[in-house]
C-alpha cells in the first residue's frame, strides 16, 4: 500500500497557502488569476478532523446535504441532530430510529437508508474509519464506496472537506466541468482536455478544484 502524501493543511496554514499560490503562478497562470481574490478559509477547514466518529458524522452530513441548497441542507441536518443527545449523532441510536422519524426530520427515504448504511459500516468496522488519517486517497475512496449510497463524488468531497487532502479533483462534478469550460474557454471540454491541464496542478489539485467552484460563484 502506497504511503499517502503529507498533508500540511492546518500546519503553518498561511505559509502553506502562499506556497500553493506560488505553485499555481508557475504552472498555470489562468487558474492562478482566478484564485487571486479567493479566501481558502471560506472553503477549507484549516484544522482537519482526526477521529473516526467525526468522520462518521461528517459523512451523514454529506449524504443529507446532497442535491440541496446550503440553507435547506443546514436546516434538515439541524433537525437530524436534534434526534440525538447533545446533537452528537451516535450510530447505535441512529440504527434504532424508525425511518419515518428520519423522514419527518426532512430526509428522503433513500437518505434515511443511506445514513443507516454508514452507521452499520462504522459499527461493524467493515470500513476502516480509524485508519483514514494514514490511508492514501485511493484507498479511502475504495473503502467508502463499499457503503451503499456513497459514490466516488461523495468520497472525493469527503477527502477535500473532511480530511483536508490537497490533491483531489472530481471528474464526476458537473460544476467543475462548467468552471473549467468558463476559465479555459473550452466548450464541453473532454476528460482528456481537463486531465492535460490539471495534472500540472499536482500536488495541489484540491485548490484548483475549489477555484473552479469559486469562479462559478462569481459568474
C-alpha positions as a LaTeX table, in Angstrom:
\begin{tabular}{lrrr}
\hline
Residue & $x$ (\AA) & $y$ (\AA) & $z$ (\AA) \\
\hline
Unk1 & 0.00 & 0.00 & 0.00 \\
Unk2 & 1.38 & 3.36 & $-1.03$ \\
Unk3 & 2.14 & 5.88 & 1.65 \\
Unk4 & $-0.12$ & 8.96 & 1.40 \\
Unk5 & 1.39 & 12.31 & 0.62 \\
Unk6 & 1.90 & 14.56 & 3.60 \\
Unk7 & $-0.99$ & 16.82 & 4.42 \\
Unk8 & 0.13 & 20.22 & 5.73 \\
Unk9 & $-3.39$ & 21.71 & 5.89 \\
Unk10 & $-3.73$ & 23.20 & 9.33 \\
Unk11 & 0.06 & 23.42 & 9.81 \\
Unk12 & 1.57 & 26.84 & 9.17 \\
Unk13 & $-1.52$ & 27.40 & 7.08 \\
Unk14 & $-0.69$ & 30.87 & 5.78 \\
Unk15 & 2.80 & 29.95 & 4.63 \\
Unk16 & 1.50 & 26.80 & 3.04 \\
Unk17 & $-1.22$ & 28.57 & 1.10 \\
Unk18 & 1.23 & 31.17 & $-0.18$ \\
Unk19 & 3.42 & 28.30 & $-1.33$ \\
Unk20 & 0.39 & 26.86 & $-3.13$ \\
Unk21 & $-0.40$ & 30.15 & $-4.86$ \\
Unk22 & 3.23 & 30.40 & $-5.95$ \\
Unk23 & 2.96 & 26.90 & $-7.41$ \\
Unk24 & $-0.10$ & 27.82 & $-9.47$ \\
Unk25 & 1.53 & 31.05 & $-10.61$ \\
Unk26 & 4.35 & 28.98 & $-12.10$ \\
Unk27 & 2.37 & 26.14 & $-13.63$ \\
Unk28 & $-0.99$ & 27.66 & $-14.63$ \\
Unk29 & $-1.48$ & 31.44 & $-14.88$ \\
Unk30 & $-5.15$ & 31.01 & $-15.81$ \\
Unk31 & $-6.20$ & 29.32 & $-12.57$ \\
Unk32 & $-3.77$ & 31.49 & $-10.62$ \\
Unk33 & $-5.58$ & 34.65 & $-11.75$ \\
Unk34 & $-8.92$ & 33.12 & $-10.78$ \\
Unk35 & $-7.75$ & 32.47 & $-7.23$ \\
Unk36 & $-6.40$ & 35.99 & $-6.75$ \\
Unk37 & $-9.28$ & 37.15 & $-4.51$ \\
Unk38 & $-10.23$ & 33.73 & $-3.15$ \\
Unk39 & $-10.07$ & 33.19 & 0.58 \\
Unk40 & $-9.47$ & 29.48 & 1.00 \\
Unk41 & $-10.54$ & 29.75 & 4.66 \\
Unk42 & $-14.10$ & 30.21 & 3.38 \\
Unk43 & $-13.90$ & 26.76 & 1.83 \\
Unk44 & $-11.41$ & 24.68 & 3.79 \\
Unk45 & $-11.22$ & 23.92 & 7.48 \\
Unk46 & $-7.57$ & 24.63 & 8.40 \\
Unk47 & $-7.84$ & 22.00 & 11.14 \\
Unk48 & $-8.93$ & 18.71 & 9.53 \\
Unk49 & $-10.70$ & 16.21 & 11.76 \\
Unk50 & $-8.84$ & 13.25 & 13.20 \\
Unk51 & $-11.40$ & 10.95 & 14.80 \\
Unk52 & $-13.36$ & 8.03 & 13.40 \\
Unk53 & $-16.62$ & 9.26 & 14.96 \\
Unk54 & $-16.17$ & 12.72 & 13.44 \\
Unk55 & $-15.66$ & 11.08 & 10.04 \\
Unk56 & $-18.87$ & 9.10 & 10.51 \\
Unk57 & $-20.83$ & 12.20 & 11.49 \\
Unk58 & $-19.49$ & 14.27 & 8.59 \\
Unk59 & $-20.43$ & 11.55 & 6.13 \\
Unk60 & $-24.00$ & 11.62 & 7.39 \\
Unk61 & $-23.99$ & 15.37 & 6.85 \\
Unk62 & $-22.66$ & 14.98 & 3.31 \\
Unk63 & $-25.34$ & 12.45 & 2.45 \\
Unk64 & $-28.14$ & 14.57 & 3.93 \\
Unk65 & $-26.93$ & 17.67 & 2.08 \\
Unk66 & $-26.72$ & 16.11 & $-1.37$ \\
Unk67 & $-28.71$ & 17.86 & $-4.11$ \\
Unk68 & $-29.92$ & 20.53 & $-1.69$ \\
Unk69 & $-29.15$ & 24.21 & $-1.35$ \\
Unk70 & $-26.83$ & 25.13 & 1.50 \\
Unk71 & $-29.70$ & 26.61 & 3.52 \\
Unk72 & $-32.01$ & 23.62 & 3.05 \\
Unk73 & $-29.21$ & 21.17 & 3.88 \\
Unk74 & $-28.33$ & 23.07 & 7.06 \\
Unk75 & $-31.98$ & 23.19 & 8.17 \\
Unk76 & $-32.55$ & 19.47 & 7.67 \\
Unk77 & $-29.27$ & 18.49 & 9.30 \\
Unk78 & $-30.11$ & 20.64 & 12.32 \\
Unk79 & $-33.40$ & 18.74 & 12.68 \\
Unk80 & $-31.49$ & 15.48 & 12.30 \\
Unk81 & $-29.03$ & 16.44 & 15.05 \\
Unk82 & $-31.90$ & 17.18 & 17.45 \\
Unk83 & $-32.79$ & 13.48 & 17.36 \\
Unk84 & $-29.61$ & 12.79 & 19.35 \\
Unk85 & $-28.43$ & 13.71 & 22.84 \\
Unk86 & $-26.34$ & 16.90 & 22.76 \\
Unk87 & $-26.66$ & 16.77 & 18.95 \\
Unk88 & $-23.96$ & 14.11 & 18.84 \\
Unk89 & $-25.02$ & 11.71 & 16.11 \\
Unk90 & $-24.47$ & 8.22 & 17.50 \\
Unk91 & $-24.52$ & 5.26 & 15.11 \\
Unk92 & $-26.29$ & 2.88 & 17.54 \\
Unk93 & $-29.04$ & 5.41 & 18.23 \\
Unk94 & $-29.34$ & 6.14 & 14.52 \\
Unk95 & $-29.96$ & 2.47 & 13.71 \\
Unk96 & $-32.72$ & 2.34 & 16.33 \\
Unk97 & $-34.59$ & 5.27 & 14.82 \\
Unk98 & $-37.59$ & 4.45 & 12.68 \\
Unk99 & $-37.17$ & 5.60 & 9.09 \\
Unk100 & $-40.38$ & 7.60 & 9.41 \\
Unk101 & $-38.78$ & 9.68 & 12.16 \\
Unk102 & $-35.88$ & 10.46 & 9.82 \\
Unk103 & $-38.36$ & 11.22 & 7.05 \\
Unk104 & $-40.22$ & 13.62 & 9.36 \\
Unk105 & $-36.90$ & 15.41 & 10.01 \\
Unk106 & $-36.64$ & 16.07 & 6.27 \\
Unk107 & $-34.56$ & 13.19 & 4.94 \\
Unk108 & $-35.75$ & 11.35 & 1.85 \\
Unk109 & $-36.36$ & 7.62 & 2.21 \\
Unk110 & $-33.15$ & 6.95 & 0.29 \\
Unk111 & $-31.10$ & 9.25 & 2.52 \\
Unk112 & $-32.60$ & 7.68 & 5.65 \\
Unk113 & $-31.42$ & 4.31 & 4.38 \\
Unk114 & $-28.00$ & 5.60 & 3.37 \\
Unk115 & $-27.14$ & 7.24 & 6.69 \\
Unk116 & $-28.00$ & 3.96 & 8.38 \\
Unk117 & $-25.70$ & 2.17 & 5.95 \\
Unk118 & $-22.90$ & 4.45 & 7.14 \\
Unk119 & $-23.74$ & 3.68 & 10.76 \\
Unk120 & $-23.58$ & $-0.08$ & 10.11 \\
Unk121 & $-20.23$ & 0.23 & 8.34 \\
Unk122 & $-18.89$ & 2.24 & 11.27 \\
Unk123 & $-20.11$ & $-0.17$ & 13.93 \\
Unk124 & $-19.11$ & $-3.42$ & 12.22 \\
Unk125 & $-15.76$ & $-1.90$ & 11.17 \\
Unk126 & $-16.22$ & $-3.05$ & 7.58 \\
Unk127 & $-14.89$ & 0.40 & 6.66 \\
Unk128 & $-11.60$ & 1.43 & 8.29 \\
Unk129 & $-12.65$ & 4.85 & 9.59 \\
Unk130 & $-9.96$ & 4.69 & 12.27 \\
Unk131 & $-7.25$ & 4.42 & 9.60 \\
Unk132 & $-8.32$ & 7.35 & 7.43 \\
Unk133 & $-5.56$ & 9.61 & 8.72 \\
Unk134 & $-2.92$ & 7.29 & 7.23 \\
Unk135 & $-4.64$ & 5.70 & 4.23 \\
Unk136 & $-3.93$ & 7.19 & 0.78 \\
Unk137 & $-6.75$ & 8.87 & $-1.13$ \\
Unk138 & $-7.41$ & 5.94 & $-3.46$ \\
Unk139 & $-7.77$ & 3.52 & $-0.56$ \\
Unk140 & $-10.22$ & 5.80 & 1.24 \\
Unk141 & $-12.36$ & 6.13 & $-1.89$ \\
Unk142 & $-12.31$ & 2.34 & $-2.25$ \\
Unk143 & $-13.34$ & 1.92 & 1.39 \\
Unk144 & $-16.14$ & 4.48 & 1.33 \\
Unk145 & $-17.69$ & 3.33 & $-1.94$ \\
Unk146 & $-18.34$ & $-0.10$ & $-0.42$ \\
Unk147 & $-21.12$ & 1.62 & 1.55 \\
Unk148 & $-24.38$ & 1.61 & $-0.37$ \\
Unk149 & $-25.32$ & 5.20 & $-1.11$ \\
Unk150 & $-21.78$ & 6.57 & $-1.25$ \\
Unk151 & $-20.28$ & 7.02 & $-4.70$ \\
Unk152 & $-16.93$ & 8.40 & $-5.87$ \\
Unk153 & $-18.13$ & 12.02 & $-5.79$ \\
Unk154 & $-19.17$ & 11.85 & $-2.13$ \\
Unk155 & $-15.89$ & 10.15 & $-1.26$ \\
Unk156 & $-13.91$ & 12.84 & $-3.09$ \\
Unk157 & $-15.79$ & 15.63 & $-1.29$ \\
Unk158 & $-15.02$ & 13.85 & 1.98 \\
Unk159 & $-11.32$ & 13.80 & 1.10 \\
Unk160 & $-11.25$ & 17.54 & 0.44 \\
Unk161 & $-13.55$ & 18.97 & 3.09 \\
Unk162 & $-13.27$ & 16.49 & 5.96 \\
Unk163 & $-9.77$ & 15.08 & 5.66 \\
Unk164 & $-8.19$ & 18.16 & 4.09 \\
Unk165 & $-6.47$ & 16.19 & 1.32 \\
Unk166 & $-4.79$ & 18.56 & $-1.12$ \\
Unk167 & $-4.54$ & 16.66 & $-4.39$ \\
Unk168 & $-8.14$ & 15.79 & $-5.28$ \\
Unk169 & $-10.17$ & 16.52 & $-8.40$ \\
Unk170 & $-13.62$ & 15.09 & $-9.13$ \\
Unk171 & $-14.30$ & 14.31 & $-12.78$ \\
Unk172 & $-17.88$ & 13.46 & $-11.84$ \\
Unk173 & $-18.64$ & 17.01 & $-10.69$ \\
Unk174 & $-20.55$ & 18.93 & $-13.35$ \\
Unk175 & $-19.79$ & 22.23 & $-11.65$ \\
Unk176 & $-16.06$ & 21.65 & $-12.12$ \\
Unk177 & $-16.59$ & 20.93 & $-15.80$ \\
Unk178 & $-18.58$ & 24.15 & $-16.16$ \\
Unk179 & $-15.94$ & 26.13 & $-14.28$ \\
Unk180 & $-13.21$ & 24.65 & $-16.45$ \\
Unk181 & $-15.14$ & 25.50 & $-19.63$ \\
Unk182 & $-15.56$ & 29.08 & $-18.44$ \\
Unk183 & $-11.97$ & 29.72 & $-17.37$ \\
Unk184 & $-10.24$ & 27.90 & $-20.21$ \\
Unk185 & $-12.78$ & 28.86 & $-22.88$ \\
Unk186 & $-13.38$ & 25.28 & $-23.98$ \\
Unk187 & $-16.99$ & 24.43 & $-24.72$ \\
Unk188 & $-17.89$ & 20.99 & $-23.36$ \\
Unk189 & $-14.28$ & 20.00 & $-22.51$ \\
Unk190 & $-13.38$ & 16.32 & $-22.66$ \\
Unk191 & $-11.86$ & 14.40 & $-19.76$ \\
Unk192 & $-8.53$ & 14.25 & $-21.60$ \\
Unk193 & $-8.52$ & 18.04 & $-22.11$ \\
Unk194 & $-9.18$ & 18.57 & $-18.42$ \\
Unk195 & $-6.57$ & 16.00 & $-17.39$ \\
Unk196 & $-3.94$ & 17.72 & $-19.52$ \\
Unk197 & $-4.42$ & 20.93 & $-17.54$ \\
Unk198 & $-4.97$ & 19.65 & $-14.02$ \\
Unk199 & $-2.01$ & 17.28 & $-13.98$ \\
Unk200 & 0.11 & 20.43 & $-13.70$ \\
Unk201 & $-1.72$ & 21.34 & $-10.52$ \\
Unk202 & $-0.37$ & 18.40 & $-8.51$ \\
Unk203 & 0.22 & 18.10 & $-5.62$ \\
Unk204 & $-2.42$ & 20.78 & $-5.01$ \\
Unk205 & $-5.38$ & 19.82 & $-7.22$ \\
Unk206 & $-7.85$ & 20.44 & $-4.40$ \\
Unk207 & $-7.10$ & 24.17 & $-4.50$ \\
Unk208 & $-7.63$ & 24.28 & $-8.25$ \\
Unk209 & $-10.86$ & 22.37 & $-7.70$ \\
Unk210 & $-12.05$ & 24.98 & $-5.18$ \\
Unk211 & $-11.04$ & 27.78 & $-7.52$ \\
Unk212 & $-13.21$ & 26.36 & $-10.31$ \\
Unk213 & $-16.24$ & 26.29 & $-7.98$ \\
Unk214 & $-15.39$ & 29.82 & $-6.85$ \\
Unk215 & $-15.31$ & 31.00 & $-10.47$ \\
Unk216 & $-18.91$ & 29.85 & $-10.89$ \\
Unk217 & $-19.99$ & 31.68 & $-7.73$ \\
Unk218 & $-18.55$ & 34.85 & $-9.25$ \\
Unk219 & $-20.19$ & 34.33 & $-12.62$ \\
\hline
\end{tabular}
